Every structure is written in structure tokens, then in C-alpha cells.
Amino acid sequence: MKEPCGILLAGGTGSRLQPTTLPISKHLLPVFDKPMLHYALSNLLIAGIRTILIIGRSRDIPHYRALYGDGSDYGINIKYEVQDRPTGIADAFLIGKSFVQGRSVVLALGDNLFYGAGFGRILRECLLSNTGATVLLSAVSDARRFGVLELDEFQNPINIEEKPQNPKSDLAITGLYFFDESVVSKAEKMVPSERGELEITSILQEYLNERRLAYKNLGRGVVWFDMGTPESLLDASNFVRSVQNRLGVQIACIEEIAFDNNLISLHSLTSLCQGQSASSYFDYVKLKYGL
């Protein structure tokens, strides 16, 4: 069986965060002490994904590459592709068709943050058990802002609605999806929606029709942020600051995750931290590993 791959979607104009995002991608904005994109990338690494395609606008790809290079510093393989027009989340599978090459794939939206006890276990379970599509659900106070999964009395998924005016469920579909190898062929058959985009909910509906859509309810143990608005971006930053200061840990520290998962050596970790003397982020790594 081919090793699963990951797609990190970091395109879009960040219109809800303008004017801040007029000159810079929202995925490079700081969420407390690190770029937004770190949080999505860290989830892929924790899940066990080692080959990743980052998709973004042509103007932003050089900045993403400056952050992560080809991924070898972190013991992974990163490639890049361009999506300059807002053609929809599901278009990522067409852009990444040759990259996926018949493998199962995890799709991560670059503006989502997850944190909680047992979240890594949830990700690995989804990756190992996936024979169709799996979504992560989080209960929200205003489901009208999200794609929503409706369950029947036996907790089986029966319907998906995109930003419904009268939601039949408070379970929002979060921005981290697990798909088997058939997702590319499904995307190729999709027709753009009224807003001219290939909708991820249309892909999920196909799996639901085949009775191959599974879900994991994150429950109260895992916090989820969609950081696409000024309010949610601030909330996420305050959350990260509070957790890190109170617990003395780092959320989404790529270097720490890579080393703890045996992707890089102590020598490589030391090299990554050299010359970073004024950063509390790197001071944390140095202190933890005695560098």
C-alpha cells in the first residue's frame, strides 16, 4: 500500500482579514508566536504524513518556500503548486492529481487550529482506518457559518448542508479531511457551484451517497478555531498564548514534532536552532533538549 500524502491548502485572498491581507497571505500572519500555517502543517506531521503538497497563490509560494524549503530540514518532503483563482477547496485534488497518484490523502486547510488531549491519537486513527472519507466534527454555537453534518437517531450521517440558514445540527465540519484514493476521480466529475467553485461538501456528499462517509466528533476535549476573521484570529492567538504560558509547552512547534517523531537527529535539531538567540520559540526548543 502506498504511503498516504497530505495537501495543505493555503490559497485565497483572505478577504475577511483585509486590509491586513492585501500585501501578505493570511497564512503568514502570526497566531501569537508563529505563522498561521505552522498549525496546519503540524497536524499533518502529528498524523504521520511525510509527503506534503502546499497549494497557494503564485505571489505567496516564495514566502512559504522561505519558511519550509523542501521540508528536508524537518525530515519530510514538501512540494508546491499554484492556485491563483478562488476555484474551491475540492480543486486542490485536481491541482494535486499527479502528486496524489492513487494514494489516500489528508487535506488540511491552512487557517484551522486544533488543540487538545488525545488529538494526535484521533488523527492517527483516522489515517489508519480510512476506507472512504472521514471528517472531524466540532459543536458550534452558530452553525450557519459552516458546513454541517446531520445525523439520524442512530448517529449515522444522513445529510450535509453548506452554511444552512436553518441548521438541523450544530456539528460543524472542520478543515481537516481524510480521503481514500478515489477522491481525485470524484473531483474530476464535480460541477462548479453557483459561486463558480468546486465545493468540498459535494465531494463529501458523494462519499455519503456511497455510505462511505465516517466522522469523529471532537467533543469537549479538543478546541478548534477557524482563523479566517479578525475576531477568530485574535481568539486563537489569545488561546495559544494562554496555553503556552500556563503549561510551559509549545503548540505547533514543527522542530519539536519532527525530533520527537524521529524525523530528524539531535544534530539537525541543533542546526535549526543555531543563530536564533532572540526568539522565545527557539529558546523553548533549546531549553527542552539542552541545546
SELUMMAR-508924 format. One record per residue (C-alpha): residue in three letters; x, y, z. Coordinates in steps of 0.02 Angstrom, whole numbers, padded with zeros to 5 digits, always signed. Layout:
REM residues N
ALAXYZ/...
***
This chain:
REM residues 291
MET+00000+00000+00000/LYS+00064+00172-00046/GLU+00106+00291+00095/PRO-00030+00423+00124/CYS+00007+00602+00072/GLY-00054+00771+00130/ILE-00116+00928+00044/LEU-00106+01093+00137/LEU-00220+01220+00055/ALA-00156+01397+00085/GLY-00232+01498-00056/GLY-00371+01626-00061/THR-00368+01814-00041/GLY-00404+01823+00146/SER-00541+01948+00106/ARG-00617+01941+00281/LEU-00449+01998+00352/GLN-00420+02142+00232/PRO-00337+02266+00228/THR-00206+02168+00325/THR-00203+02032+00193/LEU-00188+02147+00042/PRO+00004+02135+00040/ILE+00025+01967+00129/SER-00057+01796+00138/LYS-00165+01770+00292/HIS-00073+01605+00315/LEU+00085+01702+00358/LEU+00001+01809+00490/PRO+00060+01775+00668/VAL-00052+01672+00781/PHE+00034+01729+00940/ASP+00215+01675+00910/LYS+00215+01579+00746/PRO+00140+01588+00571/MET-00038+01527+00548/LEU+00024+01394+00426/HIS+00127+01309+00562/TYR-00031+01248+00648/ALA-00100+01157+00495/LEU+00070+01086+00449/SER+00096+01021+00625/ASN-00067+00922+00616/LEU-00009+00832+00459/LEU+00156+00786+00543/ILE+00068+00725+00700/ALA-00048+00618+00593/GLY+00104+00534+00517/ILE+00107+00619+00346/ARG+00281+00639+00275/THR+00247+00696+00095/ILE+00152+00860+00080/LEU+00093+00973-00059/ILE+00067+01156-00013/ILE-00052+01248-00130/GLY-00058+01438-00132/ARG-00058+01593-00240/SER+00094+01619-00351/ARG+00141+01777-00254/ASP+00139+01681-00089/ILE+00230+01521-00137/PRO+00405+01601-00122/HIS+00363+01652+00057/TYR+00301+01477+00100/ARG+00458+01406+00023/ALA+00564+01526+00127/LEU+00480+01455+00283/TYR+00491+01269+00245/GLY+00602+01243+00093/ASP+00584+01066+00025/GLY+00546+01002+00200/SER+00711+00910+00219/ASP+00757+01014+00373/TYR+00610+00930+00458/GLY+00634+00756+00385/ILE+00487+00772+00265/ASN+00459+00807+00080/ILE+00365+00967+00031/LYS+00313+01016-00144/TYR+00219+01171-00203/GLU+00082+01208-00330/VAL-00012+01366-00377/GLN-00197+01408-00360/ASP-00217+01590-00412/ARG-00407+01593-00429/PRO-00536+01551-00295/THR-00591+01389-00378/GLY-00642+01298-00220/ILE-00570+01181-00090/ALA-00604+01025-00194/ASP-00500+01097-00337/ALA-00348+01051-00231/PHE-00370+00871-00289/LEU-00363+00922-00471/ILE-00212+01033-00443/GLY-00130+00892-00345/LYS-00185+00748-00458/SER-00009+00695-00508/PHE+00050+00720-00329/VAL-00083+00607-00253/GLN-00055+00469-00383/GLY-00180+00344-00315/ARG-00138+00369-00131/SER-00252+00411+00013/VAL-00238+00594+00059/VAL-00265+00710+00207/LEU-00324+00884+00160/ALA-00286+01022+00286/LEU-00349+01200+00271/GLY-00212+01322+00315/ASP-00319+01430+00429/ASN-00375+01295+00552/LEU-00305+01267+00727/PHE-00339+01114+00835/TYR-00278+01079+01010/GLY-00324+00955+01144/ALA-00284+00796+01237/GLY-00288+00643+01127/PHE-00298+00741+00964/GLY-00144+00655+00894/ARG-00223+00486+00927/ILE-00382+00541+00837/LEU-00281+00593+00684/ARG-00184+00430+00676/GLU-00343+00327+00697/CYS-00424+00420+00553/LEU-00272+00390+00444/LEU-00263+00204+00483/SER-00448+00164+00471/ASN-00493+00270+00321/THR-00576+00169+00181/GLY-00684+00310+00116/ALA-00690+00485+00186/THR-00680+00542+00367/VAL-00722+00714+00434/LEU-00691+00791+00605/LEU-00841+00873+00687/SER-00850+01010+00817/ALA-01006+01077+00901/VAL-01026+01264+00870/SER-01143+01400+00932/ASP-01182+01468+00757/ALA-01185+01326+00630/ARG-01243+01444+00492/ARG-01061+01491+00461/PHE-01003+01314+00420/GLY-01035+01155+00326/VAL-01144+01049+00440/LEU-01165+00860+00455/GLU-01337+00797+00507/LEU-01351+00630+00599/ASP-01501+00516+00619/GLU-01566+00444+00783/PHE-01435+00307+00773/GLN-01294+00435+00748/ASN-01269+00389+00565/PRO-01231+00532+00443/ILE-01379+00569+00331/ASN-01357+00742+00259/ILE-01230+00882+00228/GLU-01276+01065+00214/GLU-01161+01209+00169/LYS-01193+01362+00279/PRO-01379+01323+00307/GLN-01496+01462+00360/ASN-01589+01340+00474/PRO-01461+01211+00530/LYS-01527+01040+00579/SER-01369+01007+00677/ASP-01239+01104+00775/LEU-01098+00991+00713/ALA-00982+01090+00600/ILE-00866+01001+00480/THR-00691+01063+00520/GLY-00549+01098+00399/LEU-00458+00931+00410/TYR-00518+00791+00296/PHE-00464+00612+00264/PHE-00496+00534+00092/ASP-00457+00370+00005/GLU-00380+00363-00169/SER-00547+00384-00258/VAL-00560+00567-00210/VAL-00470+00628-00368/SER-00589+00538-00485/LYS-00736+00609-00387/ALA-00664+00785-00401/GLU-00645+00764-00589/LYS-00832+00733-00604/MET-00883+00883-00499/VAL-00977+01030-00574/PRO-00940+01205-00505/SER-01070+01276-00388/GLU-01167+01437-00418/ARG-01020+01535-00349/GLY-00904+01451-00476/GLU-00811+01339-00354/LEU-00786+01153-00333/GLU-00862+01128-00161/ILE-00787+01007-00036/THR-00963+00969+00025/SER-01003+00899-00148/ILE-00858+00777-00131/LEU-00916+00728+00043/GLN-01094+00705-00022/GLU-01029+00578-00148/TYR-00950+00476-00008/LEU-01110+00493+00093/ASN-01212+00427-00053/GLU-01095+00276-00059/ARG-01115+00254+00130/ARG-00928+00277+00148/LEU-00926+00439+00248/ALA-00866+00421+00428/TYR-00841+00553+00562/LYS-00754+00586+00726/ASN-00838+00703+00848/LEU-00701+00803+00933/GLY-00812+00835+01085/ARG-00759+00949+01226/GLY-00582+00883+01233/VAL-00518+00969+01076/VAL-00528+01155+01037/TRP-00549+01207+00855/PHE-00526+01380+00778/ASP-00563+01435+00601/MET-00448+01586+00596/GLY-00523+01674+00446/THR-00595+01827+00534/PRO-00512+01962+00643/GLU-00610+01902+00794/SER-00566+01718+00775/LEU-00384+01759+00736/LEU-00372+01859+00897/ASP-00461+01723+00995/ALA-00341+01592+00928/SER-00189+01699+00970/ASN-00250+01728+01147/PHE-00286+01542+01167/VAL-00111+01493+01109/ARG-00031+01622+01224/SER-00132+01564+01373/VAL-00096+01378+01349/GLN+00088+01403+01316/ASN+00115+01520+01463/ARG+00014+01415+01586/LEU+00077+01243+01535/GLY+00253+01286+01478/VAL+00230+01196+01312/GLN+00230+01250+01130/ILE+00082+01221+01016/ALA+00131+01176+00837/CYS+00319+01181+00861/ILE+00375+01098+00699/GLU+00553+01066+00759/GLU+00493+00982+00918/ILE+00369+00872+00825/ALA+00498+00821+00695/PHE+00626+00772+00827/ASP+00502+00682+00941/ASN+00442+00580+00793/ASN+00619+00530+00744/LEU+00614+00627+00582/ILE+00773+00724+00619/SER+00928+00695+00725/LEU+00986+00795+00875/HIS+01122+00867+00764/SER+00991+00927+00638/LEU+00884+00999+00777/THR+01035+01094+00844/SER+01070+01164+00670/LEU+00891+01227+00654/CYS+00906+01323+00818/GLN+01077+01399+00789/GLY+01078+01587+00773/GLN+00901+01603+00843/SER+00952+01687+01005/ALA+00813+01816+01021/SER+00663+01702+00994/SER+00561+01629+01136/TYR+00501+01497+01013/PHE+00677+01431+00984/ASP+00726+01461+01166/TYR+00591+01335+01212/VAL+00669+01203+01097/LYS+00844+01238+01161/LEU+00791+01226+01342/LYS+00690+01067+01317/TYR+00831+00972+01231/GLY+00979+01055+01316/LEU+01048+01134+01159/
***
